[in-house]
Amino acid sequence: MNLKEVLNLADKIVFTKTGQHLDDLQEAVLRGTFERETYKQIAKDFDCSESRAREVGSELWQILSEELGEDVSKSNFRSAMQRWQNSNILNFAQNVSGSFNICGDSKHSSDTPNSHAHNEETANSKQTKTSHQDLSEMPELGVFYDRTPQLETLKTLILEQRCRLIALTGISGIGKTTLAAQLVQQIKDEFEYVIWCNFETSPTLAEFQDKLIQFFSQPEQLDSPATNQKPLPLIKYLQKYSCLVVLDDIHNLFSSGELAGKYKPGYEEYRYLFKNIETLSHQSCFLLIGWEQPREVTQVKNQNPTICTLQLTGLDIEPARELLRNYGLGEIENYSAIIHRYQGNPFWLKSVGNQFQELGECVIELLQDDTILLPEDLQDSLQQTISRLSDWEKEVLSLMAREGDGIKLVKLIENTKIPPSDLVNVLQSLWRRCLIEQQGSCYILPNVLREYMKFRSPTSSRSRGFTDS
């Protein structure tokens, strides 16, 4: 169908449902959708807000879905209209309440005595229609503290630059999963298939591929049950449909006690999956979430537009202050210093906030004295991270914690028995894990991590031991 035919048909459907023809913004949304524009582009062309364009789009998809007996969304609008064109004209006229047909002849519900039964059958078919979004493993959206720049960056990478493989990384507690969940809620209608997969159970590649193929192929099998179609290889579905696949807790694919990104035995084949996603032509996107990422996904900016990494840092001052205010800490004099001390890490700030709510003013006094508090849940989180490190990484972190302010590579070489070439690899691994920072020629250990390493050093009588694996 061409654009004129689509708009004419959509106008008739909207008029039948609402008694009003398409307004200018509704037509702009349909026109932009037909031409595969994003809501952001549509809003820019029409000179309105993106949220307004999304709201109008959502209303249109609801009307079309109700009148035509299938779930219509921005991602499948064109294909849905094409299916309608190929359907029987008489049945089509009945499905849209018997008020018109494609040829424009008037037809009323009184002319079709069985229309009521037919509409009930259509309604029942809608209820059994398989959704193309499986977000059952995505966590519920809680309080979301503003990360507009990061959201816009991810939207641009996915919807405009069409990146195929994106790694969202950052230290534990920084808010990667929360940001990704907010992102998915905002862009899910741009894709024909959306699925969120939690890797906490470390599925093998075969298990993971089978899960995706079953999800992608199920609607086709329901549409044509008699044909008993054999599922296609995974890459074929990624090429045939626009798919958004989110892999949360991807670090569970990698070995403890090794440098960052080394696959556990039996999981090495994931390397070839990620390589195919990067190099083969398709219209889908994989978003990898974790504080450890595959070595194939570099954090260095390069000229490859199909693969990229976004390292998430702490909240800005105002969102972080809003978080502190929820725990009664937002009005203290040095709130910005506290935010800086805890690097704007939402989990760390919440942990201290919980401690304040339980203990009250004494905690405020300690915070104002530049003391770094380490509540038990914060320690547990850091311990989970540290226990995955190699012995060399733990040695370097302990040395950096004793040194206090930044330390240069030359001094690290002088004070460790790690060969220089291996030491460089260790520093690269710690940087990829977002555990150290680099300022000029010095390497810096964040305040909270430095305090934790000093508190849990091997010489401490309260050490939990760094040899955990």
Secondary structure, 3 states (H helix, E strand, C coil): CCHHHHHHHHHHHHHHHHCCCCCHHHHHHHHHHHCCCCHHHHHHHHCCCHHHHHHHHHHHHHHHHHHHCCCCCCCCHHHHHHHHHHCCHHHHHHHCCCCECCCCCECCHHHCCCHHHHHHHHHHHHHCCCCCEECCCCCCCCCCCCCHHHHHHHHHHHHHCCCCEEEEECCCCCCHHHHHHHHHHHHHHHCCEEEEEECCCCCCHHHHHHHHHHHHHHHHHHHCCCCCCCCCCHHHHHHHCCEEEEEECHHHHECCCCCCCCECCCCCCHHHHHHHHHHCCCCCEEEEECCCCCCCCCCCCCCCCCEEEEECCCCCHHHHHHHHHCCCCCCCCCHHHHHHHCCCCHHHHHHHHHHHHHHCHHHHHHHHCCCCCCCHHHHHHHHHHHCCCCHHHHHHHHHHHHHCCCEEHHHHHHHCCCCHHHHHHHHHHHHHCCCCEEECCEEECCHHHHHHHHHCCCCCCCCCCCCCC
